[in-house]
C-alpha cells in the first residue's frame, strides 16, 4: 500500500510539473531591464504617453506601487510608471510599445529594476552588500532598500524566475554608466553581472543578447559623454552585446545626465529596433533625429560695470555669428557658431570677474574647474583659480611659456555694435584663439546662458554652480525652494541629490 501511495504521489508531481510547463507561453517574450536613473525613467510623461498602451505589453511589478496600485510579483499592462513609484518616462516604455507594434503574434513583458544614481556594483551579487555598507546614506542606497529589499540583483532574479513560469526571457537591457563614468573596468563588471544572470536563470548567452545604451552625447548636453568609450567596447568584451546609440537624442535641458521625454521615446524605439533585428530578423524604420537647430545668440546688453561676478555667457562674433569656445586643457578655440554653442550648452561657459585692472576672463568646465584666459597668448592656464579669481602667474602648461602676470581685459560695450575685449597690458584686441594682438576691435555679443538668481534660467538650463554652492534646496528641475522640502521626493542640496522620506 505504501508503494502504491508513493507511486501515485510521483505521478501527481509529474503531472503537476507537466502542467506548469504547459502554461509557459512561447510567444510571451520577456526582457530584463536594469540600470540607474535613465533606465528608471526621468522625464514626466505627457498626454501622448498615457492611455494608449497595448495590453500585450506587460510589466511584472518588481516592487509595490501606490499610484497606480500594484503588488510585487503581479503582471500589469505597462503604463507609466513602469520601473518604480519614483520613476517616470524612460526607454523601457517605448521599447515595449515598439516591440508589440511589430510583433502582432507576441506578448512582450519587462522586468525592470533601476535606481537613480546607482553604481554598477549594486547589481553585482558579490559586491552590493559592501557597496551598501560603504554608502548607507546615498539616495540610491535608500531606493534599493525601499523598493528592492536592499538587493536589486536578487530582486531581478526572483522576478525573472517567476516570469519564466509563464514566458521566455529573450534579452537584457542595460542603461547605466554615469555613476561609473569612464571607468575602464566597467565593461568587465557588466560582463560578470550578465554571466551571473545567465547562470542563475539557466540561460545561454546565444539565446539572450545584451543591449547596452550609450549615455547622453556631449553636443547634446551630456555631462559624462566620455563613458561612451566604455559602452562602445561592450561587443569586444561580450560577443552577444549590442550598443544602442544615443546620438542626437535630446537632453532635458535641466541637467547634463538625463534625456527629455522625446529623447526617451526615441531611445526606447532604438532599443527595440536593434532587438527586433538581432532576435527576430526584422528591420524596421524609426524616426531618427538630426542635429537640432541651434538657437541664435540673444544679445543681453547687460552693463558690464555692474556686479557680474557670477554671470556665465557665450562670446559670439557679431560679424559672422561664430563663437569662441573652450575645452578642458585645450586652447581657446574658434569654430562654427552651432558647434560652439553645443559645446557651451554642455557646460563649457565663460565667466567674468572683476580685478583692479579690469576683468579676468575664465573658462568654467562642467566639472567645476575654472581656467584663466591669459592676457597675451590666448591660451588657457591649466591651474585652478582660487575663490577670489586672482590671476595665477607661472608657466603655461600648454606651451611651456611664461604667463604674463597682471594681465586683465577691458570689456567695453559700443551701442549698436557689441562688446570689445581688449588686453589692458598691451592695448591689443582679442579676435580669435590667437594672441590678443589686433589694433582694430572685433565686436562680440556676450550671450548670457545662466541666470544667477535661481537654479534655472529662461531657457531651462540648470545653474549647477549656484545649486552646488547654495545652502538652499532645489527640485530636480532646478526650482529653488523658499523653505526646506516637506514632501517626500528627490531634491538637490549643496550639489547632491537627497531623498526625503
Buried (B, 14 or more C-beta within 10 A) or exposed (E): EEEEEEEEEEEEEEEEEEEEEEEEEEEBBBBBBBBBBBBBBBBEBEEEBEEEBBEBBBBBBBBBBEEEEBEBBEBBEBBBBBBBBBBBBBBBBBBBBBBBBBBEEBBBBBBBBBBBBBBBBBBBBEBBEEBBEEBEEBBBBBBBBBBBEBBBBBBBBBBBEBBBEBBBBBBBBBBBBBBBBBBEEBBEBBBBBBEBBBEBBEBEBEEBBBBBBBBBBBBBBBBBBEBBEBBBBBBEBBEBBBBBBBBBBBBBBBBBBBBBBBBBBBBBBBBBBBBBEBBBEEEEEEEEEEEEEBEEBEBEEBEBEEEBEBBBBBBBBBEEBBBBBBBEEBBBBBEBBBBBBBBBBBBBBBBBBBBEBBBBBBBBBBEEBBBBBBBBBBBBBBBEBEEEBEBBBEEBBBEEEEBBEEBBBBBBBEEEEBBBBBBBBBEBBBBBBEBBBBEEBBBBBBBBBBBBEBBBBEEEBBBBBBBEEBEBBBBBBBBBBEEEBEEEEBBBBEBEBBBBE
